[in-house]
Amino acid sequence: MRKFFPVEDLARDSRFSKITIADRMADQRTALNVNVNGDADGPSKRTNNMRLVPSRRDASDGARGLMHGIFVGEIQALEGAGRTCWDFETGTEAPFALKLDMARQCWDEARHVEISVKLSDWMGSEIGQYAENTVLFEAACSSDPVLRLAGVNRALEGLAIDVFTTMKEFGDLAGDQYLEFCEDWMLADEVTHVKMGSDWLRKITENDPERRKKALEFQNVVDKLFSYGGTRSDSQESPIGLARRFRELAGFTDAEVEDIAEVSMQALNERKVVVGQIREAKRLADQSAHK
Amino acid sequence: MTITVTPEVFNYVWFDADVIRNIATGLVDALGMNDYEVIIDVDETTPLSGISCEIGETIHIRACSGAFEDTRKPRQQSETATATSIGRVLLRARDRLVGGFGEAPADNDLSLAQVAAWETYSLGRLDRLGVPTNQQRWRYNFRNRLGFTDATDGAFEKIWGSDGLTWGELCAISETAIPSAAK
């Protein structure tokens, strides 16, 4: 069986449509309130509160979209953990116990995929109804198992903790007991996955500070990539909040949580600056066209 | 019938103003609203999916680009999403114009439960007009606003299958789900 599987070759049927991070970055639209020249009235009037809660007017559709994102994320997490079991030689490249943890994670992720399919059905979405961003699997393509654990288990599964907490609270507020219950159980698994990443990172790099530094830098890059556009941060302008308590349970130190909070806010503010510049350029271009 | 779409050329998304115009023309015709001038303004700078409608001398529809977007292929247009979004605001406008909805609050003053009930009523009628709809999507929206109960599901089925309701009748059915639904 082939080792180190490229993201382009992931098997998907015709229902799925993949997009890359470059496609996402090329989309200059934003829901953020970047007020360059005054807001318009009507449905596009933007608000500073974008947190995904039932009182948002587009809450049902927002929750459906996020649920589909969870679904494809679970597929890729399953594929990533499965690859880590196979891509590295037992003993020399990765300890057997680490692979056992990854095998256990595969079992969890497969169950999460099934739960996500059922929840999507319950919420009125079809498989493949939303484009699939494959960046999660890309973080699982590193040739160093420690970097994979830092990128996938700590950065991405850490994001999953934030997402599941947001969705669990959504279900609670809306009175959707199925959603709340399922998210709560999946959240518990995610906390375990992050903890696996934290524990293995510390264990394997105990006597190798350079490798640990590299792994943490990689995690930082992935964290920032997934905070792109301000999707997740402490700010109410982000649809997904930072689940500090569950991150603590998953083995993040206070300083690490603060770092992620800072990276996320930075990503939000950078996006606002970029959008502001684009809008201003467009305004000036429109102005000169009308002269 | 005059239908105006702005912008004519899109920069942020790959939408086609002619496609929007043709879909709107078909709907206006099917809904018997040929006497009205319709203006459709698309805000292509936001991916949100909001859409609103103002009734004056013209029917003025304002839509965020997400309302017409293909969720499978970001920034591309979906004819189904376009028809669903325009259809549901046109139906709401027709309800107000035809009569029986005089007591309904202005669109901005509608509660989330009232919006969900009216959307359900509109989507059921669009479905019968042949516009493809995913009933479960709208049932989930209705449940989110009126509660996850059997009574809510019963109210949803009744509203979805109805034609010719008045605002009072729509509220009365919603109240079978939760007594405060009409408020």
Interface residues (C-beta under 8 A of the other chain):
Chain A: S17 I19 D23 R24 D27 Q28 R29 T30 A31 A40 D41 G42 P43 S44 R46 P54 S55 R57 D58 A59 S60 D61 A63 R64 G65 D121 W122 M123 G124 S125 E126 G128 Q129 Y130 A131 A174 G175 D176 Q177 Y178 R279 K282
Chain B: N11 Y12 V13 D41 D43 E44 T45 T46 P47 L48 S49 G50 I51 S52 E54 R62 A63 C64 S65 A67 T71 R72 K73 P74 R75 L112 V115 N134 Q135 Q136 R137 W138 R139 Y140 N141 R143 N144 G147 F148
